[in-house]
């Protein structure tokens, strides 16, 4: 026995004659991100209570609520070893401690953890805007790389793993753009198509570099419970929908000469032989009429008790709005980097009658009533969600954005990652940590390399300004004369260095 059992979403059970462990388990009895995400397909066919018994260890990749799930983890003995990456941001560690776990082991990239003949290595990616990790499990002659939804530099991975038997990776969207932006449908669908293609190409690039014996897409897409995101639950085979299923991703891999298959919850793959014990009945139920299956599952979820009550008393909402106002003022004073990079005003609309201007460069009054001021970003948010964000120790508005319970527009239509980084790290401690990481990484922007293209030599910034991927190794020039970072699809004009899809610039200069 040397088996991997799919638990749904990013969850896996590995067991053989020596060891039993799980990765990122999430049971569909509970939703994530303000009760808006649920695993797709439904995984209630799995007996989680027995599955999570007598574990040698649990691996949690990062702190997102679809990976670090309290309602699922409560089924696990709190003395069980929990392996996580050693992040500078301690959110993952703090949450696990608050759940009652007593044996948490933080691993650095240079540490190989051995348990019952298995060798475990965790590689993290930690930038100023996000952190995540992946796990390499080596047992005997077999190697599993659980990439989940981390976006680690391709060649950094290659340095750490000689061969991969089973590659588990994400190939579907897990973000709110363009879905929650107020574009015309034609424009939104075109952006959705671009995003879908970028996600699939990135996943394919991992496969081509790592050369696994089999690649299995997982870690999305979720099912969206809320009405705002309803459209994206259906027609997932359409090119405009960035939330492609694992079945479609697997077919894309196979068309590009990668051995791949998808799995449904409860199915098992033998890591040595790569044979999958298929549940043909469940596959047929899900994928023969996927929109009918989705509609039935959605009705089932919506019939359950609502975890998030947005009909809160006015005095409760106002209490947390006052806390929000105070924290805005704190951030405007303590932020030494990001507030300078958000050099514009943001409109926050709670209702037609209540609109506020956020201006972090205004240190004395960073949140004012809207009276016609010019702004770049415009968020429409139900004010009743504020208590669920502001009551937490780690104040993170990304929970709201990932839930899809908002809308947004911007003029010009250019992403500002620093605004979202502030909103993600809205408590003082995490904001300071994020700015520290940014300051440390910014020195990397000074490193250059020589690029030869069509007989010309260019001096080019070595690391992408987004997540610092090594462009000397993975960058390429496309047919439109853009220098492309394939990690997230950022494109820079080869002559000017101006980014085509973000408000950034790459250092690039012709030297002959």
SULSUL-V953344 format. One line per field, one symbol per residue. ss: DSSP state (a for helix, b for strand, c for the rest). phi: phi as a letter, one per 20 degrees, with the letter a starting at -180 (. if undefined). psi: psi as a letter, one per 30 degrees, with the letter a starting at -180 (. if undefined). A space follows every 50 residues. Layout:
ss->???
phi->???
psi->???
This chain:
ss->cbbbbbbbccbbbbbbcccbbbbccccccccbccccbbcccccccccaaa acccccbbbccccccccccaaaacccccccbbbbbcccccaaaaaaaacc cccbbbbcccccbbbccbbbbbbbbbccccbbbbbbbbbccbbbbbbbcc cccaaaaaaacccccbbbbcccccccccccbcccaaaaaaaaaaaaaaaa aaaaaaaaaacccbbbbcccccbbcccccaaaaccccccccccccaaaaa aaaaaccccbcccccccbbbcccccbbccaaaaaaaaccaaaaaaaaaaa aaaccccccccccaaaaaaaaaaaaaaaaaaaaacccaaaaccccbbbbb bccbbbbbccccccccbbbcccccccbbbbbcaaaaaaaacccccccaaa aaaccbbbbbccccbcaaaaaaaacccaaaaaaaaaaaaaaaaaaacbbb bbbccbbbbbbcbccccccbaaaacbbccccbbbbccccbbbbccccbbc cbccbccbbbcc
phi->.bdddeeoldebddbbfdcbbcclfbeffcedllmddcfcfgdffeefgf feeleeadddfaegfecddgfeffedgfeffcecfeeffeggfffffffo fdcededefeddedblmeddcdddccdfdbcabccdddcmedcddeelde deggeffffebfbcecddbebcfbbeeegeeeefgffffffffffgffff fffffgffeelffbdcfampeeeefffgeggefdlfeefeefefffffff ffgffdmdfbbdcdgnfcdfffemfdeedfffgfffefcfffffffffff fffffffddedeggffffgffffgfffgffffeefddfffedebecedde afecccdecfeefebfccffcoffbdecddcfgfeggfeffffeecffgf fffneacbbbbfecfdffffffffdeeffffffffffffffffffefcbe deblnddcecgfdffedmffffedfbdefdmdedeffcmfccffednfff cbebbdfbbfdb
psi->kikkkkfkcgkkkkkafelkllkhkjkgfkllihhfklkklkgffkieee egkhkelkkkeafkfgejjefefffkkffkkkkllilejgeeeeeeeffg kfikjkklfgkkkkjhfkkkkkklkjafflklllkkjkjbgkkkjjfbgk ikkefeeeffkelkekkjlkgllhlfkgegkilkeeeeeeeeeeeeeeee eeeeeeeeefhlekkjkahlllkkeleegeefflhffkffjfiklfeeee eeeefghkklllllkflkkjfefgkkjkieeeeeeefeieeeeeeeeeee efflkkejjgilkefeeeefeeeeeeeeeeefefjfeefffihllkkjjf lffjkkkkjffjfeifjlkkgglklekjkjkjfffeefefflejjjffee effghllllkjlikkjfeefeeeeifleeeeeeeeeeeeeffffffkllk kkjhglkkjkkekkfdghkjfeefllkafghkkkjfeggkkkkfeffkkf flilkkjkkkg.
